Amino acid sequence: MTKPLRVGIAGLGNVGCGVVKILQQYPDMIAARAGRPVEIVCVSARDANKDRGIDISAYEWLDSPERMAGDPRLDVVIELMGGAEGTARNLVERCLKAGKPVITANKALLAEHGLELAAMADSSVVPLLYEAAVAGGIPIIKTLREGFAGNQINAIYGILNGTCNYILTEMRETGRAFDDVLKEAQQKGYAEADPSFDVDGIDAAHKLSILSALAFGVKPDFSKVDIQGIRHITADDIACATQLGYRIKLLGMARRVADGRIVQRMEPCLVPEHSPIGAVDGVYNAVLIEGNFVGSSLLVGRGAGEGPTASAVLSDIVDVARHLDKPLAGRPVYGIPALELEDAVWGGPEDILAHFYIRLSVLDKPGVLADVTAILRDHKISVESVIQRGRSPDQPVSIILSTHESRQSDVVAACSGIADLDLVRAEPTVMRIVQF
Ligand SMILES: NC(=O)c1ccc[n+]([C@@H]2O[C@H](COP(=O)([O-])OP(=O)(O)OC[C@H]3O[C@@H](n4cnc5c(N)ncnc54)[C@H](OP(=O)(O)O)[C@@H]3O)[C@@H](O)[C@H]2O)c1
């Protein structure tokens, strides 16, 4: 009988319970794929008495998940508690230092401390696997690290937060405002009580910085992602984008630009409604990879939830089980050893050339458009189209401009000048138009 893979699971929430259910319901299928049975030895969470809807009576309960790090019975520890600091970080660090393989779904931990953790994993020669940390059920980590290993990656685009995509989709389909749709998403359990991590773009930016390190072989640096969330998107923006033939998506971009610089941006963008990525609606995620030999590849799937995320954790469990005797087996955390990751030279908005969507809230008085276009001209920005929405002698109206190809830094500077005009009543909303 082949030696089983003995696991400890720290965290029995959505994802942890999902993993237990798969292991309980499909032991033979998993054993066949893993080359050995997978046995849960111990579990841990905060509340030992909580009804989790699963039977955990066969597993030892540990009040302190950190004990798993030194537990000689365990072949691998599965960290599913979450959080970039505290117990999750302690547990993962202790495991790696003790030479114990770790599987985690914790994107915050990876984004904030990935480099140190990768170095620890390398020096202890143990795997740190995190397929579930990015885009839930989409196997993007293995795809980038292994499937596209023969390519120089030029760019990655991603819809990486299901909550934002759900909100933007609902706003478009129902014409409702952001706050209204967010409230409903919270009631349905699609958004957290404190939604800021999601709607302010942080969660998606964590994931983008992980993908960027993997794709470009550079040290991950979450602080170098320019982040803008979706709170300021109005029903009017959605309607105007639709009128112009676009969808609004919270879109991540990590791209090589001139002189080897890399830009990382997470911001709402307009994408063509008939492009494959424009059709990714609701809670779905998508990642588009541009490699020099493979061309463009788009992966679409559920980015969160018990089943999809547990599915990704199981792929790591099978991976560890298959390579138990050869711990690293070509799987450094970011595809190459941590010491070989390069220091990226990060680019900024001055490196981005694109068409832009600009929405202005202005008083409808003679000369306002002339003042606006004069400022744009002074920043070398030429206008492709102008749409005025509504007419009112005393209420602000929306004017939507789209530009020809312009530099993002010029557009931002011009809009700051436009915001200071007397007849302009709110900060302009600026979004990149991305053609796929
Ligand atoms: N949910 C998703 O769709 C999804 C998708 C991708 C990645 N992830 C990642 O997966 C991880 C888990 O997410 P989740 O949605 O399953 O979270 P969750 O439902 O909030 O569950 C967290 C679990 O961890 C336990 N826990 C938290 N702090 C702990 C501590 N200090 N000591 C012991 N146990 C502790 C909790 O215990 P109690 O149950 O006793 O409170 C709970 O069982 C996170 O890193 C998350 O970012 C989640």
Ligand as a Chemical Component Dictionary entry (heavy atoms), coordinates in Angstrom:
data_LIG
# 
_chem_comp.id                   LIG 
_chem_comp.type                 NON-POLYMER 
_chem_comp.pdbx_formal_charge   0 
_chem_comp.three_letter_code    LIG 
# 
loop_
_chem_comp_atom.comp_id 
_chem_comp_atom.atom_id 
_chem_comp_atom.alt_atom_id 
_chem_comp_atom.type_symbol 
_chem_comp_atom.charge 
_chem_comp_atom.model_Cartn_x 
_chem_comp_atom.model_Cartn_y 
_chem_comp_atom.model_Cartn_z 
_chem_comp_atom.pdbx_ordinal 
LIG N1  N1  N 0  -13.811 32.397 -0.372 1  
LIG C1  C1  C 0  -13.295 32.421 -1.588 2  
LIG O1  O1  O 0  -14.019 32.372 -2.568 3  
LIG C2  C2  C 0  -11.815 32.506 -1.778 4  
LIG C3  C3  C 0  -11.288 32.511 -3.082 5  
LIG C4  C4  C 0  -9.910  32.542 -3.264 6  
LIG C5  C5  C 0  -9.081  32.591 -2.173 7  
LIG N2  N2  N 1  -9.624  32.636 -0.914 8  
LIG C6  C6  C 0  -8.708  32.696 0.214  9  
LIG O2  O2  O 0  -8.866  31.522 0.995  10 
LIG C7  C7  C 0  -8.626  31.811 2.358  11 
LIG C8  C8  C 0  -9.843  31.390 3.180  12 
LIG O3  O3  O 0  -10.975 32.078 2.703  13 
LIG P1  P1  P 0  -12.450 31.702 3.220  14 
LIG O4  O4  O 0  -13.383 32.405 2.297  15 
LIG O5  O5  O -1 -12.579 30.252 3.404  16 
LIG O6  O6  O 0  -12.464 32.440 4.623  17 
LIG P2  P2  P 0  -13.512 32.250 5.807  18 
LIG O7  O7  O 0  -14.773 31.623 5.308  19 
LIG O8  O8  O 0  -13.567 33.537 6.520  20 
LIG O9  O9  O 0  -12.799 31.151 6.746  21 
LIG C9  C9  C 0  -11.640 31.422 7.480  22 
LIG C10 C10 C 0  -11.399 30.250 8.408  23 
LIG O10 O10 O 0  -10.202 30.463 9.101  24 
LIG C11 C11 C 0  -10.423 30.347 10.511 25 
LIG N3  N3  N 0  -9.537  31.297 11.164 26 
LIG C12 C12 C 0  -9.422  32.618 10.928 27 
LIG N4  N4  N 0  -8.492  33.155 11.738 28 
LIG C13 C13 C 0  -8.022  32.143 12.491 29 
LIG C14 C14 C 0  -7.071  32.043 13.540 30 
LIG N5  N5  N 0  -6.411  33.128 13.956 31 
LIG N6  N6  N 0  -6.854  30.841 14.088 32 
LIG C15 C15 C 0  -7.525  29.751 13.672 33 
LIG N7  N7  N 0  -8.436  29.768 12.683 34 
LIG C16 C16 C 0  -8.681  30.957 12.116 35 
LIG C17 C17 C 0  -11.873 30.666 10.727 36 
LIG O11 O11 O 0  -12.309 30.044 11.910 37 
LIG P3  P3  P 0  -13.861 30.070 12.407 38 
LIG O12 O12 O 0  -14.640 29.376 11.335 39 
LIG O13 O13 O 0  -13.860 29.309 13.667 40 
LIG O14 O14 O 0  -14.201 31.512 12.554 41 
LIG C18 C18 C 0  -12.500 30.077 9.460  42 
LIG O15 O15 O 0  -12.750 28.714 9.648  43 
LIG C19 C19 C 0  -8.312  33.307 2.415  44 
LIG O16 O16 O 0  -6.922  33.504 2.333  45 
LIG C20 C20 C 0  -8.966  33.846 1.161  46 
LIG O17 O17 O 0  -8.370  35.036 0.686  47 
LIG C21 C21 C 0  -10.949 32.581 -0.700 48 
# 
loop_
_chem_comp_bond.comp_id 
_chem_comp_bond.atom_id_1 
_chem_comp_bond.atom_id_2 
_chem_comp_bond.value_order 
_chem_comp_bond.pdbx_ordinal 
LIG N1  C1  SING 1  
LIG C1  O1  DOUB 2  
LIG C1  C2  SING 3  
LIG C2  C3  SING 4  
LIG C2  C21 DOUB 5  
LIG C3  C4  DOUB 6  
LIG C4  C5  SING 7  
LIG C5  N2  DOUB 8  
LIG N2  C6  SING 9  
LIG N2  C21 SING 10 
LIG C6  O2  SING 11 
LIG C6  C20 SING 12 
LIG O2  C7  SING 13 
LIG C7  C8  SING 14 
LIG C7  C19 SING 15 
LIG C8  O3  SING 16 
LIG O3  P1  SING 17 
LIG P1  O4  DOUB 18 
LIG P1  O5  SING 19 
LIG P1  O6  SING 20 
LIG O6  P2  SING 21 
LIG P2  O7  DOUB 22 
LIG P2  O8  SING 23 
LIG P2  O9  SING 24 
LIG O9  C9  SING 25 
LIG C9  C10 SING 26 
LIG C10 O10 SING 27 
LIG C10 C18 SING 28 
LIG O10 C11 SING 29 
LIG C11 N3  SING 30 
LIG C11 C17 SING 31 
LIG N3  C12 SING 32 
LIG N3  C16 SING 33 
LIG C12 N4  DOUB 34 
LIG N4  C13 SING 35 
LIG C13 C14 SING 36 
LIG C13 C16 DOUB 37 
LIG C14 N5  SING 38 
LIG C14 N6  DOUB 39 
LIG N6  C15 SING 40 
LIG C15 N7  DOUB 41 
LIG N7  C16 SING 42 
LIG C17 O11 SING 43 
LIG C17 C18 SING 44 
LIG O11 P3  SING 45 
LIG P3  O12 DOUB 46 
LIG P3  O13 SING 47 
LIG P3  O14 SING 48 
LIG C18 O15 SING 49 
LIG C19 O16 SING 50 
LIG C19 C20 SING 51 
LIG C20 O17 SING 52 
# 
